[in-house]
């Protein structure tokens, strides 16, 4: 660097020599800065983008911790069947139902008079959250397939796990460039896609016939998101909440829903299987 600003005796002989050397120094400086920008510009941008996202949405720092409480509520409840699934809820109050169907998926909303509510979503696309995103023609995000790479070919569980467990601390801005770009993209999606209850905690659960994630701690939040993946490749989202300030959810209540949840072969699904030749 000293050679860029040091004026030599040779240059002092004439103004022309000084001008030529000055232009040479400026050119060398510009080449050096351009090389540094190409080499470090993107990593520095990723580094600050991850920190900015963390300051804007602190919940992105939360990653899934293993669930430790698997106790089950033994209160009297009700057996329900929707969207080719059956499960028990630990409440026996009457409830109202609202349904909507789209393709092979569907949405069912249940509101109990005792204050609890459930929304069940069976995604039409069972390939995974990231795969659904890049395949959605309306989003015009097909180019993200290049960023996600082989991740879109992995199981829906792995895709959701990658999204939930990305945090600013897992992004190595100055590491392999594809990994860094993928990481900051997932972090941005995490800030947008995951519910506000993420800030109270996230948990991974493993049961004999299913596994998944719980977003939200019922001790701190009145809304919980359950992402359930069974061993046959089925994927179901369950949003649990309460509509009254004096009513909350408990982990044993959520565990009862999870442990009793299983697929059933309804008449409608049987008819679809016959039409499809299964």
C-alpha positions as CSV (number, residue, x, y, z in Angstrom):
1,X,0.0,0.0,0.0
2,X,2.9,2.4,0.7
3,X,4.1,2.0,-2.9
4,X,0.7,3.4,-4.0
5,X,1.3,6.7,-2.3
6,X,5.1,7.0,-2.1
7,X,6.5,9.5,-4.6
8,X,9.9,8.2,-6.0
9,X,12.8,10.3,-7.0
10,X,12.3,9.1,-10.6
11,X,8.8,10.8,-10.6
12,X,10.1,14.1,-9.2
13,X,12.1,14.7,-12.4
14,X,9.0,15.9,-14.3
15,X,5.3,16.5,-14.0
16,X,4.6,14.0,-16.8
17,X,6.3,11.2,-14.9
18,X,4.2,12.1,-11.9
19,X,0.9,12.0,-13.9
20,X,1.8,8.7,-15.5
21,X,2.6,7.1,-12.1
22,X,-0.5,8.7,-10.5
23,X,-2.8,7.2,-13.2
24,X,-1.0,3.9,-12.8
25,X,-1.5,3.9,-9.0
26,X,-5.2,4.8,-9.4
27,X,-5.6,1.9,-12.0
28,X,-3.9,-0.5,-9.7
29,X,-6.1,0.6,-6.8
30,X,-9.3,0.2,-8.8
31,X,-8.3,-3.3,-10.0
32,X,-7.5,-4.3,-6.4
33,X,-10.8,-2.9,-5.1
34,X,-12.8,-4.7,-7.9
35,X,-11.1,-8.0,-7.1
36,X,-11.9,-7.6,-3.4
37,X,-15.5,-6.7,-4.2
38,X,-15.9,-9.7,-6.4
39,X,-14.3,-11.9,-3.8
40,X,-15.8,-10.5,-0.6
41,X,-18.8,-8.5,-1.8
42,X,-21.4,-11.3,-1.7
43,X,-20.1,-12.9,1.6
44,X,-20.2,-9.5,3.3
45,X,-23.7,-8.8,1.9
46,X,-24.9,-12.2,3.2
47,X,-23.3,-11.6,6.6
48,X,-25.1,-8.3,7.1
49,X,-28.3,-9.6,5.5
50,X,-28.5,-12.4,8.1
51,X,-27.8,-10.0,11.0
52,X,-30.4,-7.6,9.6
53,X,-33.0,-10.3,9.4
54,X,-32.2,-11.4,13.0
55,X,-32.7,-7.8,14.2
56,X,-35.9,-7.4,12.2
57,X,-37.4,-10.7,13.3
58,X,-35.6,-12.1,16.4
59,X,-37.7,-15.3,16.2
60,X,-35.5,-16.5,13.3
61,X,-32.8,-17.3,15.9
62,X,-35.1,-20.0,17.3
63,X,-34.4,-23.6,16.3
64,X,-36.1,-26.9,17.2
65,X,-35.2,-28.5,20.5
66,X,-36.2,-32.1,21.3
67,X,-39.6,-32.3,23.0
68,X,-39.2,-33.6,26.6
69,X,-42.8,-33.8,27.8
70,X,-44.7,-36.6,26.1
71,X,-47.4,-36.9,28.8
72,X,-51.0,-37.3,27.5
73,X,-54.1,-35.7,28.9
74,X,-56.6,-38.3,30.3
75,X,-59.6,-35.9,30.3
76,X,-62.7,-37.2,28.5
77,X,-62.7,-36.2,24.9
78,X,-64.0,-36.7,21.4
79,X,-62.9,-38.8,18.5
80,X,-62.9,-36.9,15.2
81,X,-62.3,-37.8,11.6
82,X,-61.5,-35.4,8.8
83,X,-59.3,-35.3,5.6
84,X,-58.7,-39.0,5.9
85,X,-57.3,-38.7,9.4
86,X,-58.7,-39.7,12.8
87,X,-57.7,-38.3,16.1
88,X,-58.9,-37.5,19.7
89,X,-59.2,-34.1,21.2
90,X,-59.4,-33.8,25.1
91,X,-62.5,-31.7,25.0
92,X,-66.1,-32.9,24.7
93,X,-67.8,-29.5,24.1
94,X,-69.9,-29.0,21.0
95,X,-68.2,-27.4,18.0
96,X,-68.8,-25.8,14.7
97,X,-67.1,-27.0,11.5
98,X,-66.1,-25.2,8.3
99,X,-64.6,-27.1,5.4
100,X,-63.0,-26.3,2.1
101,X,-61.6,-28.6,-0.5
102,X,-58.9,-28.0,-3.1
103,X,-57.7,-30.9,-5.3
104,X,-56.7,-33.8,-3.2
105,X,-56.0,-31.6,-0.2
106,X,-58.4,-29.7,2.0
107,X,-58.9,-27.4,5.0
108,X,-61.1,-28.0,8.0
109,X,-61.7,-25.5,10.8
110,X,-63.2,-26.6,14.2
111,X,-64.3,-24.1,16.8
112,X,-65.3,-25.6,20.2
113,X,-67.7,-23.8,22.5
114,X,-65.2,-24.4,25.3
115,X,-62.9,-21.9,23.6
116,X,-60.4,-24.2,21.7
117,X,-60.0,-24.1,17.9
118,X,-58.3,-26.4,15.4
119,X,-57.4,-25.9,11.8
120,X,-56.4,-29.0,9.8
121,X,-54.6,-28.5,6.5
122,X,-53.8,-31.4,4.2
123,X,-51.6,-29.8,1.6
124,X,-52.4,-30.7,-2.0
125,X,-48.7,-30.9,-2.8
126,X,-47.2,-33.6,-0.5
127,X,-43.7,-33.2,-1.9
128,X,-42.7,-30.7,0.8
129,X,-42.9,-27.1,1.6
130,X,-39.9,-26.0,-0.4
131,X,-40.9,-28.1,-3.4
132,X,-44.4,-26.7,-3.3
133,X,-43.0,-23.2,-3.3
134,X,-40.7,-23.6,-6.3
135,X,-43.5,-25.6,-8.2
136,X,-46.1,-22.8,-7.7
137,X,-46.3,-21.1,-11.0
138,X,-48.1,-18.1,-9.5
139,X,-45.1,-17.3,-7.2
140,X,-42.6,-17.1,-10.2
141,X,-39.9,-18.5,-7.9
142,X,-38.8,-21.4,-10.0
143,X,-35.3,-20.1,-10.1
144,X,-35.0,-20.9,-6.4
145,X,-34.7,-24.5,-7.4
146,X,-31.1,-23.7,-8.3
147,X,-30.5,-22.2,-4.9
148,X,-32.2,-25.1,-2.9
149,X,-30.4,-27.7,-5.0
150,X,-30.9,-31.3,-3.9
151,X,-33.0,-30.1,-0.9
152,X,-36.2,-30.0,-3.0
153,X,-35.7,-33.7,-3.7
154,X,-35.5,-34.7,-0.1
155,X,-38.5,-35.7,2.1
156,X,-41.0,-33.1,3.3
157,X,-39.7,-33.7,6.8
158,X,-36.2,-32.9,5.8
159,X,-37.3,-29.8,3.9
160,X,-39.2,-28.4,6.9
161,X,-36.4,-29.3,9.2
162,X,-33.9,-27.3,7.0
163,X,-36.2,-24.3,7.1
164,X,-36.9,-24.4,10.8
165,X,-33.3,-25.1,11.9
166,X,-31.7,-22.3,9.8
167,X,-30.6,-19.4,12.0
168,X,-28.1,-16.6,11.7
169,X,-25.5,-18.7,13.6
170,X,-25.8,-21.6,11.0
171,X,-25.0,-19.4,8.0
172,X,-21.3,-19.3,7.2
173,X,-21.1,-16.2,5.0
174,X,-17.5,-16.8,4.1
175,X,-17.9,-20.5,3.6
176,X,-19.0,-22.3,0.4
177,X,-21.0,-19.8,-1.6
178,X,-23.9,-22.1,-2.5
179,X,-24.4,-23.0,1.1
180,X,-24.3,-19.4,2.2
181,X,-26.8,-18.2,-0.4
182,X,-29.1,-21.1,0.4
183,X,-28.9,-20.3,4.1
184,X,-29.8,-16.6,3.8
185,X,-32.6,-17.5,1.4
186,X,-34.0,-20.0,3.9
187,X,-33.6,-17.5,6.7
188,X,-35.7,-14.9,4.8
189,X,-38.4,-17.6,4.1
190,X,-38.4,-18.6,7.8
191,X,-39.1,-15.0,8.8
192,X,-42.0,-14.8,6.4
193,X,-43.5,-18.2,6.5
194,X,-43.4,-19.4,10.1
195,X,-46.0,-18.3,12.6
196,X,-45.4,-15.6,15.2
197,X,-45.6,-18.3,18.0
198,X,-42.1,-19.4,16.8
199,X,-40.7,-16.7,19.2
200,X,-41.9,-18.8,22.2
201,X,-40.0,-21.9,21.1
202,X,-39.9,-24.8,18.7
203,X,-39.7,-28.5,19.4
204,X,-39.1,-31.7,17.4
205,X,-41.0,-34.9,18.4
206,X,-40.6,-38.5,17.5
207,X,-43.3,-41.1,17.9
208,X,-43.4,-44.8,16.7
209,X,-45.6,-44.0,13.7
210,X,-44.9,-40.3,13.1
211,X,-42.5,-37.4,13.6
212,X,-42.6,-33.7,13.2
213,X,-42.3,-30.3,14.7
214,X,-44.2,-28.2,17.2
215,X,-43.9,-24.4,16.7
216,X,-44.8,-22.6,19.9
217,X,-44.7,-23.3,23.6
218,X,-48.3,-23.7,25.0
219,X,-47.0,-22.2,28.3
220,X,-46.2,-19.0,26.5
221,X,-48.5,-18.9,23.5
222,X,-52.2,-19.4,22.8
223,X,-51.5,-20.6,19.2
224,X,-49.5,-23.7,18.3
225,X,-48.5,-25.1,14.9
226,X,-48.1,-28.9,14.6
227,X,-46.3,-30.2,11.5
228,X,-46.9,-34.0,11.4
229,X,-45.2,-36.4,9.0
230,X,-46.1,-40.1,9.2
231,X,-43.9,-42.9,8.0
232,X,-45.9,-43.4,4.8
233,X,-45.1,-40.0,3.4
234,X,-48.4,-38.2,4.5
235,X,-48.1,-34.6,5.7
236,X,-50.6,-32.8,7.8
237,X,-50.6,-29.3,9.4
238,X,-52.6,-28.6,12.6
239,X,-53.0,-25.1,13.9
240,X,-54.2,-25.2,17.5
241,X,-55.4,-22.1,19.4
242,X,-57.9,-20.6,21.8
243,X,-60.5,-17.9,21.3
244,X,-60.8,-17.0,25.0
245,X,-58.2,-15.2,27.2
246,X,-59.0,-17.5,30.1
247,X,-58.5,-20.7,28.2
248,X,-55.0,-22.0,27.3
249,X,-53.6,-25.1,25.7
250,X,-51.4,-27.6,27.5
251,X,-48.7,-29.9,26.2
252,X,-50.6,-33.1,27.4
253,X,-53.6,-31.9,25.3
254,X,-51.4,-31.4,22.2
255,X,-49.8,-34.8,22.9
256,X,-53.2,-36.5,22.9
257,X,-53.9,-35.1,19.5
258,X,-50.5,-36.2,18.2
259,X,-50.4,-39.7,19.6
260,X,-53.9,-40.6,18.5
261,X,-53.6,-39.1,15.0
262,X,-53.6,-41.8,12.3
263,X,-54.7,-42.1,8.7
264,X,-58.0,-43.7,7.8
265,X,-59.3,-45.0,4.5
266,X,-62.6,-43.1,4.1
267,X,-65.3,-43.8,1.5
268,X,-64.2,-40.7,-0.5
269,X,-60.5,-41.8,-0.6
270,X,-61.5,-45.3,-1.5
271,X,-63.5,-44.0,-4.4
272,X,-60.5,-41.9,-5.6
273,X,-58.3,-45.0,-5.3
274,X,-60.7,-47.0,-7.4
275,X,-60.9,-44.3,-10.1
276,X,-57.1,-44.1,-10.1
277,X,-56.8,-47.8,-10.4
278,X,-55.0,-48.4,-7.0
